[in-house]
C-alpha cells in the first residue's frame, strides 16, 4: 500500500483550521446584510449546518428588508436538508404566515406538509403527525388546485392513509391477540367501516368470524345460542364476499362445530322444557 507523504496530514489540519477560522469570522460579522451574504455562500455550497447558524442570527433583523423573505425561506430549507423535519415544517409554515403572497408561498405550503409526511412514524406508533400531514396536504390542495405538485401530494396522501389503515387493523387485531374477543369483533368491524376498501378486508372479516366464535365459546350457556348465531352471520358474510378464500377450510370447520353446538343447545333446551 502506498504511504501518504509526510506533509499530507499537517496539510489537512491546516486546511481544517483555516475553514474553522473562516466560519468563526463569519459568525462575528455584525452587519446583518453582510452576514446574510456569507450565509448564502454556505447555503449555495450545500453547507446547510453553517448556513442555518448564520441565518438564525439575521432572520429577525432582516424581516422588514427585501432580503427577509428569502432569508426565512432558506432558513427553513436548511433545516429540511439537515433532516430536522419538525423545525423545517415550523419555519416553512412561518414563511407562509409572514409572507402569504411571497414568491415561495406555494413551495413553503407544500414543504410544510411534506415535512409532516416525512416525520410521520411507522404504523405501530402514534399517528398524530400523520393526521397533521393529511390536514396540511388538504390545505395545500385547496389553496393550489392547479399546482404541478398535486400529483406528489396525492401519492403522499395515499401513503399516509395506508399507514392509518394499517394502524387501525393492528389496533383491532391486538384485541384478538390478547383474548378480548368481543372488543376485537367490534374494533375489526369499525376498521372496515372507517376504511371500506382496506387491503386487510379479507383478513379482518376472517378475524371477525373467529372473534365471535371464541366469544361464544367462552360465554355462559344462556348466551351461547345467540352468539353462535351471530358467528354464523359473520361466516355467511365472509363466504359471500370471498368464496375462494384461503381461510375457507378453517371457517367451514368452525361452521360445522357451531351447528353441532347449536343442535346440542336446542336439545338441552327442549329437554329442560319437558322437565
Order of alpha helices (4+ residues) and beta strands (2+ residues): alpha-alpha-alpha-alpha-alpha-alpha-alpha-alpha-alpha-alpha-alpha-alpha
